[in-house]
Structure formats: C-alpha cells, structure tokens
Amino acid sequence: MFLPGVEAYSEARIVAAADRRPAALAAFAQRYGARTYDSVEALCADPDVDVVWIATPNQFHCEHTILAANHRKHVVCTKPMALSVDEAQRMCEAAERNGVQLLCGQTWSMSPDVQAMWEVVKSGELGRVIAINTWLYTDWLLKPRMPEELDEALGGGVVYRHAPHLIDTVRLLGGGRVRSVRGSVGRWMPERPCPGNFSAYLEFEDGTPATIAYNGYGYFDTSELTWGIGNRLYTDDQRVAVRRALRAGTFDNDAAKEEMRFGAAPTNGTSTAESANAVGTRAHIGWFGITVVSCERGDVRQSPNGLYVYDANGRREIPVTGGRGTGMLEMREMHDCLTASTPIVHDGRWALGTLEVGMAILESSRTHREIILEHQLA
C-alpha cells in the first residue's frame, strides 16, 4: 500500500527490502533494482539504509522497530504501533536512546482532507471546537485476511487494524489530549469472530466530546452517503458472493490474499490493492466515512471536492487537491525532519496516545466503565 507513494517521492530512494516470500523479493529486485534479504536483521545491518519502514504483522512491530533503532536506523512503523502501551513505550525509548526518529505512519489523519479540516480548526475562524463525530461502515470483515488479522491476541480485528485511522483523526482535530474513553466492542460474525464493530465516546481534557461509530461487517457502506468515496473493496454483488462463500466454507482466502500482495502481478510487481483507486479520480483520496467537526460558529465536513464549511453566511466549499499519498506523506514528514529539523507530528509518542485510546476502547468494553488515560499529548 505504501510503496508507490515512497517510489513517487523524489527525495527518497528504495534500496533494500526484507520478506519471507521469494516471489515478493524477486519482484522487488526487478522493479527497484534493490538488494533483498530474507530477514529483518540482515536488512537493518545494511549500511546504505537510512530509514526502515516496518510493515510486518502487528505482533512484530515492537521487536522490529527496536531492532532497527538499535542499528541506528530511523523508523516508519505502520499502524497499529504495537499490541500494548508497554510495547509502544519500549519502542519510543529505543528510538530516543539511539538518537533516531520514529514516525508512525499510514494513518488517514495525514490525508489532504483531514489536514485541510485541521487547518480550518487551527485558524480559529469558527471559534473553538465543541464536538467531533465520525461514522464509518466498511467491508473489512469480508476482505481476504491472514490468521493474525483475525486473532485479537496478535493485533487482529477492527479496533487494532482500522480504529487507529479514526482515533488519530479525532485526536488531531481535537487537540490530542483525550481525558477519558467509554467504549463497546462487538464480535458478531461467527466465520470471523474477532472485533468487527465498536462505538466509542471520547472526552478531551477541555471537555470537548467526540464519538466514533465503526462497523466492518460489509452490509451498509458509508460510501453510499459520501459520493461513492470510501474504503470498499467489493461491489454490492461481490459482497453477497463473498459472504455466502465464507458461510459455506468455500472462500479461498489464501489465494485472494496472495493476489493483493506485492509481487502478485506478473508485469510490474504491483498488487491489486495498489491500483484499486487510480490517481486522477476523486476516489483515490479515499477518506474514511463521515467526519463532522462542530465549532462555536459553524461546522466542517468532507465534500465531493474537498471540504464543506457551514457558518453564518451559509455553506461554502474549499477545494482540496492531492491524493492520500500513503508512503509519500510519511517520507515527506521524515525527510523534512532529517534535513530541516522540522518536528515530526506523527511521532512515536503521538502514536502511543492513539494506541492508548484503542486499548481503552477494548478495556472499557470488557469492564463496562470509563477509562482514564495517562499518555496523551497535544
């Protein structure tokens, strides 16, 4: 998902990769002319590597980030940062101890739409934020999944794998410092009995409320309400067929997943997921669901071409250009930090705060109580 963006960023050069799949390594070498390794340890030992992008399964994020940091490599780690707050703290400490940068990327709060909303909020033109509400329905549970993606103990389910996008967006728009969380998590698909939906109420330290509603079972899709822009893989008919195959036990998950991986396409090493929303179509921005920020003197939400701003003078649209740029946005933030000492916004400590909210949603659902947070920052 992130390689095309890294490839398109002129200030970055892809020089090496590690993978356990020979086909992926062969495709990588052919496409980029780069070195390949069959272990993360060997990759991190490469003296020509400056930044390592950790995109391994969630249960290895902590181990591999610390390994890279101990080799004095700067790190971009995909979401979720880790499986626990303790792991995230160890990752931050390793980066700080070794004097390297840790950026936690591939979150939709970096997308042009959310960044534009943030600019409106920061400008103060609508007054202070008084509420944030975001609502997303997807087909996450119907998509091809590896076993660890469905195992909650290994970071599986939507709270670990999709919630960071929404939590990160809400925290960014609300100023970062969430005081407490109340949440409820559902597991309602017998074929894939991991967290598939959740509802959460977040209260910021200044009293601002925020709600997040997420459903990944693939019946209704919020793209129906957002001009077809969303995060769906299947058409309506395909969803019906996949659901029936899952229930009958005939869905070839391994083959479907392999088709989405890097190296699956025989011509250029790209995957079907990389080309699903071609740049040049509005859908390639691909923002998640509906997000509405309410302020003292108006509201802001996404529009077909950018943002709608509602104020005392009515509704106006602010155009937003550029794609979601997964890979490019992270590399730009990392490059600016390393060359111009620009602080990283999505650093390890920020991502730890986002992970803490997700863990609190799970804990609140188990204990039926409000969870007070300890690791939030602006």
PyMOL commands that set and color helices and strands:
alter all, ss='L'
color gray80, all
select helices_A, chain A and resi 3-8+22-32+40-44+58-70+85-98+108-110+112-123+140-142+147-149+152-154+158-161+163-174+222-225+236-248+253-260+282-285+328-340+348-367
alter helices_A, ss='H'
color red, helices_A
select strands_A, chain A and resi 16-18+35-37+51-54+74-78+102-105+129-137+178-186+197-204+209-215+290-295+298-303+306-311+314-319+371-372
alter strands_A, ss='S'
color yellow, strands_A
deselect
rebuild
show_as cartoon
